[in-house]
Amino acid sequence: MSVCHTTASPVLRSHPLDPPTTIEINLAVDAARTDGRLGERPRFWGATLDEEHARRVVVGQATGVLLTLVAIATGGTSAWEIDVLVTGDKAEAADWRPVDPRRPGITSDEARAAAQACRDSELFREVMARRGIHDVSLVMIDAESMGGFEGEYAGRRVTWGTVWHRTEVEDNGYARPVQGVVPIIDMNTMEVLEVEDHGVIPVSEEAGPLTTGGFGPDRPGLKTLDVQQPEGPSFSVDGWKVDWQGWTFRVGFTHREGLVLYDLEFLGRSVLKRAACNEMYVPYLDSNSTQYRKNFFDWGEYGAGPLTNSLALGCDCLGVIHYFNGIHLGGYGEPVNIDNAICMHEEDDSILWKHNDLRRGVSEVRRSRRLIISNFQTVANYDYGFYWSLYQDGRIELEVKLTGILSASGINEGDEAPYGRIVAKNVQTPIHQHYFGIRLDTAIDGVNNRLVEEHAETEPDPALNPYGNAVRYVREPMTVEGAQRNDPSIARHWRIESADKTNRYGEPTAYRLAIPNTTRSFGLPESVMARRAPFIHQHVWATPYDSGEQFIGGQYPNHAEPGDDGVHVWQEQQRSIDGVPLVVWPVLGVHHLPRPEQWPVMPVEAIHLVLEPDGFFDRNPAMDIPDPAAARGDDCCS
């Protein structure tokens, strides 16, 4: 059984960090339109809460909304960032900052328009006809960012398309890649500039149905599994604020990052000021004609907000659910509501702690429960879930679930796939990688923090290590901004420490950061993928907080000169990070060599980040969890 409650996007905001409402977004857009600079039909990339402004104001004062847009007019194209102050039923466009018109990301509306431009193009239809495809209404075209491959179109805002064929409307088009066809589209004029044709390869005849029964009858024997909480959940919700088992925090939703968590405190002590998946970079490692360009900043070039799923009760989330609705700004300036954009629920998580005293014949055991706040984004063929879990012992975990459909290429029957795996007739899926840049604005026992690397070393002094088994932990404070790589061979991890508070052992109170899932770039140093996202070459970056340094891969990665902005540029300032408001940027990664078992849809692959108290408490903070047997009136647990 699953039941739900929902925090809808309210008409009035109860806290400055609440996401902008539909009314506020409409007022902000109207204020920009009435200025007269935007022309008749500007394209908007996003509306985002000005968090720096929100931190300075109180409820009832002006809301800061940042608009990013492209204005296309007869006289040319311009782009702007606009700071809008919204107070009550009035809005003022307070500041206009010009942006390179090529740089704002691709909106979903523009992607659909680019696909239709291809279907309307005589040149595109001719190229498809060579492959025996004459009904282009069934053809899917995904507008992809050019990402360092602009070439002769370097001065234009352009996109290219990956092409897929459906045999009928209900067909899974991603199972039938059209190899060798690459349309290039001007995003401003929606003109198909050219259609590359790299030679005809047969389109797969095999379908890839995802519906039940597509590959045979249902598997028998599965009985009903209900999650019941007859007394209701243990969390309480007030607008976007949540309390649960000693945790308090605020939920947020932004155009660029989707789900954001603010002001996390545990047992009355601050832990994080802000937490979110800040960027996702996906490079493909195959030189074939429809893959070599693929290297995407999925958040910076498309936005997590518009790609967010509306979650289904009993399917995406199971149990007693609280949903938060989301709003993002559509490409033509209309707010778009996403029902059930964020799911929050409790889960049983097996054993929290246990000891069986064999001498006394007494056992003490406590069951763990966790609170999960999650959302899902669909980026064309791939689906990504972001699950933030809070635990009763103060631990925080981010789990990223990767699923959906692998990006595929066509291949001649009998050919080898040296840079991928063959998964169906005339279909191969290339090797690729996923990098997730996480932003953690830390607040361990206050605003002033520091970062310390710790690793294991064998004691080299024979006098201190006569049995050869002595191993010490070595602390290396990172006093200046920079980066490090993960290294499991020396048990490397990091401590985010308070610069002001100590525990009873005289140590700085701290949280430990572990990132068990990492990978490295295999691109040659001169390759686009190596130069375009330098943040992937390290696993943990640290910088002092700066309101102008918001995104690990740069503010506007679309059509950016490779490597011209981002955390690797900021850290060249060599600023102190010793006892300052600190931002830690972990980079999770997975190197994906596809398996046939991941076709036609990929079973979830999960990667993790863990933050856990490390001297933040003087003892186990979960000693106060009630005995589950006592609540039932029995003694089976003891």
Disulfide bonds with the S-S distance in Angstrom:
Cys317-Cys343 2.14
